[in-house]
Amino acid sequence: MRSRRQFLQRISASALMLPALPALGYNVVSPSPGTGAPVLRVALMGLGGYATRVAEAMRDCKRARITGLISGTPAKLKEWQKKYNVPEKSCYNYDNFDNIRNNPDIDAVYIITPNALHAEQAIRVAAAGKHVICEKPMAINAAEGQSMVDACAKAGVKLLVGYRMRFEPHTLEVVRMREEGVLGKIKFFQGLSGFRIGNPNQWRLDKKLAGGGALMDIGIYAVNGARYMVGEDPLWVTAQETKTDPSKFGEGVDETITFQLGFPGGAMASCLSTYNMSNLDRFFLNGEKGFAELHPATGYGPIKGRSHQGEMSFPHIAHQTIQMDEMAAIILDGKKPVLPVDGQSAVVDLKILDGIYRAVREGGKVSLQ
Amino acid sequence: MRSRRQFLQRISASALMLPALPALGYNVVSPSPGTGAPVLRVALMGLGGYATRVAEAMRDCKRARITGLISGTPAKLKEWQKKYNVPEKSCYNYDNFDNIRNNPDIDAVYIITPNALHAEQAIRVAAAGKHVICEKPMAINAAEGQSMVDACAKAGVKLLVGYRMRFEPHTLEVVRMREEGVLGKIKFFQGLSGFRIGNPNQWRLDKKLAGGGALMDIGIYAVNGARYMVGEDPLWVTAQETKTDPSKFGEGVDETITFQLGFPGGAMASCLSTYNMSNLDRFFLNGEKGFAELHPATGYGPIKGRSHQGEMSFPHIAHQTIQMDEMAAIILDGKKPVLPVDGQSAVVDLKILDGIYRAVREGGKVSLQ
């Protein structure tokens, strides 16, 4: 229990102040009313389905609040403005959001737009002097991602990527077990990430906006998961593509890819990325002393975990609530999270995605070094 | 329930006559005492650990009996002769077992020797006019395997391979679900097959006797499993090898290989073969309408199965008991099993193993056609 408490203390106290938690005996530190820690004031860019989920989850945040909105649809802005109590002066469209530089009520912009737009938008946000939070994938290739990192560094703003699982309790418990040697030397990771995508007309199936297919959107969970589960970055990748429905999954939009990663310590990862299967979302980490499983592993929850020691039991908190409170602490307090969510770390994922696509094209092993 | 009963009727009635079964309401047909179906009289060749398991399981067989023994160790022959009540005249060594041709009390020889010896031994058994049952892998490559098939065809004897899982109830239930469309079109199979091998001096780690490493011995379960789970034979294979302990796993003895198979219907398989991990033995089959899991999938049992419809519950019967009763029916009655176990089908596995080793060497996709 000592270890579990220690691990939970690494999540900011604010994220733990939800009603369900004190019952579990967590060491909850309550800031004095009115004298709490500063709050991150966030503008959401792109008011689609996932932004709706983020906005709803942020209602429970202690340290992050929606104070701005950016959308290309005036009617949406109107609706959200009212719903989240955002003043007219903090609403922008894609033409004028550079003016956010003059808005003292916004600290950061959370970019939740189609993948291929992230880089240009993030660079504009950075130029406006605001911190950038960007949904995954941060960009559609590593070069673009690096340009975002460079722009944010130059502007002196932080760049964080919306890897919500990197704050999720079951996930962090597996990380703790690995770090403390409970699993022994890590030998194998398996990540099966995918779902059956619906509407064939959505941007996720448009190469120009998505930058790819399932790998960009859902396969990246297995890529990112392989890194935080194994605890290393891979040295090489091999990959194989199958496309069973070329009418739905057009040129450059991958339906199903299996890929394998080799790690410095000798571990291997074997992963599946698909837009055309249900029943997945399974992580399995195998070490010399034991194993851990997450299933579901990366869905919106509840996540379920078990290991050779038995079932895990952590309360479900909306991932986006924890993420935004944690990101507030990272940006405002300089907090170092258990698992990094900065742009430079996200570029590693993009290099792996680049490598997977190259391995599919070339057929051999692609070095990631 | 209709389907489950039908499926169980496909297993020979004899294999179902164990005490635990009638309680489940299976349709058990009992042959009249004394007028039962003919019995397959089997000589066991190679009296090691697995032969011991087979011999013990055969005590419960209704249609197979040990009537001969072949070993290079006189003391073992003495001990087994007594234990299994085998007359002196039906005991042979590796020099004189060709004389089995003159033994009217032996119908078949079950070869349970190191992999690299199977081909020569099987060909000698066939030349002696006896049916051949051979432990898996049937041989150390497809060419050798084909030579065994040809020799048995020429001699007019049957050649069966000890794929015990092909008679196992949970396994056959998944096959039934797939065949009846309960899982929908098959998209993905995952087979994680491996264990941590102990004694570094055993023949399984000797390239000359084993013909390879983990892939030959345990990875073949995932290879064979991929075929009976997906219900097709693969078109191509890719593979990646990792060796973390070169002192234990020498030249030509694979420790850990991941491999992928592509099937005609568009399904993919992603598999792991290893001699250096615990917590494996997991099969996962994913279709458009549902999934099925076996875990453990290929151990000596009990096997555990579940699907999107829930847990499976079949009684545990020693796999070798069912296998030998079924093989008796195949050899003596010409029964067609649900899943073939003949030599020609086993050659397909060997072609895949050859392809995996080639893919490891060459790094690209290897066609299996």
Interface residues (C-beta under 8 A of the other chain):
Chain A: K187 F188 Q190 L192 T238 Q240 T242 T244 T256 T258 Q260 G262 G266 M268 S270 L272 T274 N276 M277 S278 N279 L280 R282 F284 N286 E288 G290 F291 H308 G363 G364 K365
Chain B: K187 F188 Q190 L192 T238 Q240 T242 T244 T256 T258 Q260 G262 G266 M268 S270 L272 T274 N276 M277 S278 N279 L280 R282 F284 N286 E288 G290 F291 H308 G363 G364 K365
